[in-house]
Amino acid sequence: MGIITISRGSYSQGKYVAERLSKELGYACISREFLLQASKDFNIPELQLLGAIQDAPTILERFKYGKKKYVAYIREAFLEHIKQDNIVYHGFAGHFFTRGIPNILKLRIIADLDFRIDRVMKNENVSYGKARKMLTRIDEERRKWSTHLYGIDCKSSELYDLSLRIDCLGVDEIVEAILKLTKCSCFQTTPDTIKKINDHLVSARAYSVLVDSFPDTIVKSNNGTVYVTLEASSAVEDEVTRKVEKMLKGTKGVTDIKTYVIPFDS
């Protein structure tokens, strides 16, 4: 039993690695499926949600409701999927949404720029210059997104258990290496893993409810108790507390609500 997230640069063959792994392990393989679910649940076009986890902050800010709302919905849908366990996820942002959850194998598939350019030229039938420009733009947008949202570059090694160069090893060798890693006890799903996923999911659900009214609030959860921290004038502290409790009442998984208002006028 286990959960694997694969981050990959565009045209790095991460999709093929994920599909091979899921077949070998008998796991479900997901990528954009959780976006489709979020699109359905929150009645938001899939293209806008996709933009929310791919495009640079300047593009995100053009959306009517802002990046925080879109990312909140995506995070909730993603966690709903991985709680099923035995999952191989490939795509962008999975490594961010699982931070703080133990026993999840987080991988990054990388490749030399020329290797990727060659694949773009063949797949898209474009010149070397256009292929290079395309990859440079995509890489920069993703770097800006991760740095803006989480304060860390998505290429940072601290986000992953292992980075693998597909231009050196190839798909077969990488799959073989990962299969060996999945047998390690530290990458087996445990009761603590399930608890942490559930806590993250309840927090995500609560934040999705609150994001319109309190986009800057911090929400955490532990065994069904949700802790909400936000700033407000001391004059409306009681009113804000009641509003938060009313909004979260009935939210799936929430059994108790603790609201902490930090007066910004003190």
VEXDREN-2710 file (C-alpha; in Angstrom, 1 decimal):
% VEXDREN-2710
k/r/px/py/pz
1/MET/0.0/0.0/0.0
2/GLY/1.4/3.4/-0.9
3/ILE/1.1/6.8/-2.5
4/ILE/3.5/8.1/-5.1
5/THR/3.6/11.7/-6.5
6/ILE/5.7/12.4/-9.6
7/SER/6.6/15.9/-10.5
8/ARG/8.1/16.4/-13.9
9/GLY/9.3/19.1/-16.2
10/SER/7.3/19.3/-19.4
11/TYR/8.4/16.8/-22.0
12/SER/10.3/14.7/-19.5
13/GLN/8.3/11.5/-20.0
14/GLY/7.0/11.5/-16.4
15/LYS/3.6/10.5/-17.7
16/TYR/5.0/7.3/-19.1
17/VAL/6.9/6.5/-15.9
18/ALA/3.7/7.0/-13.9
19/GLU/1.6/4.8/-16.2
20/ARG/4.2/2.0/-16.1
21/LEU/4.4/2.2/-12.3
22/SER/0.7/2.1/-11.8
23/LYS/0.5/-1.0/-14.1
24/GLU/3.3/-2.8/-12.3
25/LEU/2.0/-2.0/-8.8
26/GLY/-1.7/-2.3/-9.6
27/TYR/-2.3/1.2/-8.4
28/ALA/-4.6/3.8/-9.8
29/CYS/-2.9/6.4/-12.0
30/ILE/-4.3/10.0/-11.8
31/SER/-3.3/13.3/-13.3
32/ARG/-6.1/15.7/-14.3
33/GLU/-8.9/13.6/-13.0
34/PHE/-9.0/15.5/-9.7
35/LEU/-9.3/18.7/-11.7
36/LEU/-12.4/17.3/-13.5
37/GLN/-13.8/16.5/-10.1
38/ALA/-13.1/20.0/-8.7
39/SER/-14.6/21.5/-11.9
40/LYS/-17.8/19.5/-11.4
41/ASP/-18.0/20.1/-7.6
42/PHE/-17.4/23.8/-7.7
43/ASN/-18.9/24.6/-11.1
44/ILE/-15.7/26.2/-12.4
45/PRO/-14.4/25.6/-16.0
46/GLU/-11.5/23.0/-16.0
47/LEU/-9.3/25.3/-18.1
48/GLN/-9.4/28.0/-15.3
49/LEU/-8.5/25.4/-12.7
50/LEU/-5.7/24.1/-14.9
51/GLY/-4.4/27.6/-15.2
52/ALA/-4.5/28.0/-11.5
53/ILE/-1.8/25.4/-11.0
54/GLN/0.3/26.1/-14.1
55/ASP/0.2/29.8/-15.0
56/ALA/2.3/32.5/-13.5
57/PRO/0.9/34.7/-10.7
58/THR/0.3/37.7/-13.1
59/ILE/-2.0/35.5/-15.1
60/LEU/-3.8/34.1/-12.1
61/GLU/-4.6/37.5/-10.8
62/ARG/-6.8/38.1/-13.8
63/PHE/-9.3/35.5/-12.6
64/LYS/-12.4/37.0/-11.0
65/TYR/-12.1/35.1/-7.7
66/GLY/-8.3/35.0/-7.5
67/LYS/-5.7/32.2/-7.3
68/LYS/-6.4/31.3/-3.6
69/LYS/-10.0/30.2/-4.3
70/TYR/-8.9/28.0/-7.3
71/VAL/-6.0/26.5/-5.5
72/ALA/-8.2/25.8/-2.4
73/TYR/-10.6/23.8/-4.6
74/ILE/-7.9/21.9/-6.4
75/ARG/-6.2/21.0/-3.1
76/GLU/-9.4/19.6/-1.7
77/ALA/-10.1/17.5/-4.8
78/PHE/-6.6/16.2/-4.9
79/LEU/-6.7/15.1/-1.3
80/GLU/-10.0/13.4/-1.9
81/HIS/-8.4/11.3/-4.5
82/ILE/-5.2/10.3/-2.7
83/LYS/-7.0/9.3/0.5
84/GLN/-8.1/6.2/-1.4
85/ASP/-4.5/5.0/-1.2
86/ASN/-2.6/2.9/-3.8
87/ILE/-2.2/6.0/-6.1
88/VAL/0.4/7.1/-8.5
89/TYR/-0.1/10.8/-9.2
90/HIS/1.8/12.6/-11.9
91/GLY/1.6/16.3/-12.6
92/PHE/2.2/19.7/-11.0
93/ALA/1.5/20.7/-7.4
94/GLY/1.1/17.2/-5.8
95/HIS/4.4/17.6/-3.9
96/PHE/3.1/20.9/-2.4
97/PHE/-0.3/19.5/-1.4
98/THR/1.3/16.5/0.4
99/ARG/3.8/18.5/2.4
100/GLY/3.7/17.4/6.0
101/ILE/2.2/14.0/5.2
102/PRO/4.5/11.1/6.0
103/ASN/5.4/7.9/4.0
104/ILE/4.5/9.4/0.6
105/LEU/7.1/8.8/-2.0
106/LYS/7.8/12.1/-3.7
107/LEU/9.7/11.9/-7.0
108/ARG/10.9/14.3/-9.6
109/ILE/11.7/13.3/-13.2
110/ILE/14.2/15.6/-14.8
111/ALA/16.0/15.8/-18.2
112/ASP/18.6/17.9/-19.9
113/LEU/17.1/20.9/-21.8
114/ASP/18.4/19.6/-25.1
115/PHE/16.7/16.3/-24.5
116/ARG/13.4/18.1/-23.9
117/ILE/13.8/20.4/-26.8
118/ASP/14.3/17.4/-29.1
119/ARG/11.1/15.9/-27.9
120/VAL/9.2/19.2/-28.4
121/MET/10.6/19.5/-31.9
122/LYS/9.4/16.0/-32.8
123/ASN/6.0/16.1/-31.0
124/GLU/5.0/19.6/-32.0
125/ASN/6.9/19.8/-35.4
126/VAL/8.5/23.1/-34.5
127/SER/12.0/24.6/-34.9
128/TYR/14.7/24.4/-32.3
129/GLY/14.2/28.0/-31.4
130/LYS/10.5/27.8/-31.0
131/ALA/10.9/24.6/-28.9
132/ARG/13.5/26.2/-26.6
133/LYS/11.3/29.3/-26.2
134/MET/8.3/27.2/-25.3
135/LEU/10.1/25.2/-22.7
136/THR/11.7/28.3/-21.2
137/ARG/8.4/30.0/-20.9
138/ILE/6.7/27.0/-19.2
139/ASP/9.6/26.5/-16.8
140/GLU/9.6/30.1/-15.8
141/GLU/5.8/30.2/-15.2
142/ARG/6.0/27.2/-13.0
143/ARG/8.9/28.5/-11.1
144/LYS/7.1/31.8/-10.4
145/TRP/3.9/30.0/-9.4
146/SER/5.6/27.8/-6.8
147/THR/7.8/30.6/-5.5
148/HIS/4.8/33.0/-5.3
149/LEU/2.5/30.5/-3.6
150/TYR/4.8/28.5/-1.4
151/GLY/8.0/30.5/-1.2
152/ILE/10.0/27.7/-2.8
153/ASP/11.1/26.8/-6.3
154/CYS/9.5/23.6/-7.6
155/LYS/13.0/22.4/-8.7
156/SER/14.2/22.5/-5.1
157/SER/15.6/19.1/-4.0
158/GLU/14.1/19.4/-0.5
159/LEU/10.6/18.8/-1.9
160/TYR/11.5/15.3/-3.1
161/ASP/12.8/12.0/-1.8
162/LEU/14.6/11.5/-5.1
163/SER/15.2/13.1/-8.5
164/LEU/15.9/10.9/-11.5
165/ARG/17.3/11.9/-14.9
166/ILE/15.4/10.2/-17.6
167/ASP/17.8/11.2/-20.3
168/CYS/20.5/9.2/-18.6
169/LEU/18.5/6.2/-17.2
170/GLY/15.5/5.8/-19.5
171/VAL/11.9/4.8/-18.6
172/ASP/12.6/1.1/-17.9
173/GLU/15.5/1.8/-15.5
174/ILE/13.7/4.5/-13.7
175/VAL/10.6/2.4/-13.2
176/GLU/12.8/-0.5/-11.9
177/ALA/14.5/1.8/-9.4
178/ILE/11.2/3.2/-8.2
179/LEU/9.7/-0.2/-7.7
180/LYS/12.5/-1.1/-5.4
181/LEU/11.9/2.1/-3.4
182/THR/8.2/1.3/-3.0
183/LYS/9.2/-1.8/-1.0
184/CYS/10.9/0.3/1.7
185/SER/8.9/0.5/5.0
186/CYS/9.2/4.3/5.0
187/PHE/7.1/4.5/1.9
188/GLN/4.3/2.2/3.1
189/THR/1.0/3.8/4.0
190/THR/0.5/3.7/7.8
191/PRO/-2.4/4.7/10.1
192/ASP/-0.5/8.0/10.7
193/THR/-0.4/8.6/6.9
194/ILE/-4.2/8.1/6.7
195/LYS/-4.8/10.4/9.7
196/LYS/-2.6/13.2/8.3
197/ILE/-4.3/13.0/4.9
198/ASN/-7.7/13.1/6.6
199/ASP/-6.6/16.1/8.7
200/HIS/-5.3/17.9/5.6
201/LEU/-8.5/17.1/3.8
202/VAL/-10.8/18.4/6.5
203/SER/-8.6/21.6/6.7
204/ALA/-8.9/21.9/2.9
205/ARG/-12.7/21.5/3.0
206/ALA/-13.0/24.1/5.7
207/TYR/-10.8/26.6/3.9
208/SER/-12.8/26.1/0.7
209/VAL/-15.9/27.2/2.6
210/LEU/-14.2/30.2/4.1
211/VAL/-12.0/31.4/1.3
212/ASP/-14.5/33.8/-0.2
213/SER/-15.1/35.7/3.0
214/PHE/-11.7/35.1/4.7
215/PRO/-9.1/34.4/2.0
216/ASP/-6.1/35.0/4.3
217/THR/-7.3/32.8/7.1
218/ILE/-5.1/29.9/8.3
219/VAL/-7.0/26.6/8.8
220/LYS/-5.7/23.5/10.5
221/SER/-7.4/20.3/11.6
222/ASN/-6.8/17.5/14.1
223/ASN/-9.2/14.6/14.4
224/GLY/-12.1/16.6/13.3
225/THR/-11.4/19.7/15.3
226/VAL/-10.8/22.7/13.0
227/TYR/-8.6/25.6/14.2
228/VAL/-9.2/28.8/12.3
229/THR/-6.8/31.8/12.8
230/LEU/-7.5/35.1/11.1
231/GLU/-7.1/38.8/11.6
232/ALA/-10.0/41.2/12.3
233/SER/-10.8/44.3/14.2
234/SER/-11.4/43.7/17.9
235/ALA/-14.7/45.5/17.5
236/VAL/-16.1/42.6/15.4
237/GLU/-14.3/39.7/17.0
238/ASP/-17.5/38.1/18.3
239/GLU/-19.3/38.6/15.0
240/VAL/-16.5/37.1/13.0
241/THR/-16.3/34.1/15.3
242/ARG/-20.0/33.5/15.0
243/LYS/-19.8/33.8/11.2
244/VAL/-17.0/31.3/10.9
245/GLU/-18.8/28.8/13.1
246/LYS/-22.0/29.2/11.1
247/MET/-20.2/28.8/7.7
248/LEU/-18.4/25.7/8.8
249/LYS/-21.4/24.0/10.5
250/GLY/-22.2/20.8/8.6
251/THR/-18.9/20.7/6.7
252/LYS/-18.0/17.1/6.2
253/GLY/-15.5/15.8/8.8
254/VAL/-15.7/18.9/11.0
255/THR/-16.7/17.9/14.6
256/ASP/-15.6/21.0/16.5
257/ILE/-14.5/24.6/15.6
258/LYS/-11.9/26.7/17.4
259/THR/-11.6/30.3/16.1
260/TYR/-8.8/32.6/17.0
261/VAL/-9.1/36.2/16.0
262/ILE/-5.9/38.3/16.0
263/PRO/-6.9/42.0/16.5
264/PHE/-5.1/44.1/13.9
265/ASP/-6.0/47.3/15.8
266/SER/-4.2/46.3/19.0
END
